[in-house]
Amino acid sequence: MAWRVVEHGDRRWSVTIAAERRANSAVWNLVFSFRCTSTGRQSFWVTYPLSSASKAALFAQAEQLSNDTLTAFLSQHLD
């Protein structure tokens, strides 16, 4: 199930979030999964520059991100 759905150009993208904590680290990093629902079915994972010691706090911060912010972040990784 998608957390959010954004549009970039003529393509629709399902966005899912996850928290990743690397070995020997106390902080959680926010990670997005972008999956194109249009032709081509392109998908990729990318770390967003947001971290927290609390996974719940990280997800709460992610909720504050606008769809425009997500679309701009997606655009950076497609170009």
Sequence and secondary structure as in RCSB ss.txt:
>XXXX:A:sequence
MAWRVVEHGDRRWSVTIAAERRANSAVWNLVFSFRCTSTGRQSFWVTYPLSSASKAALFAQAEQLSNDTLTAFLS
QHLD
>XXXX:A:secstr
  SEEEEETTEEEEEEEEEE  TT   EEEEEEEEE STT  EEEEEEEEEES HHHHHHHHHTS HHHHHHHHH
HHH 
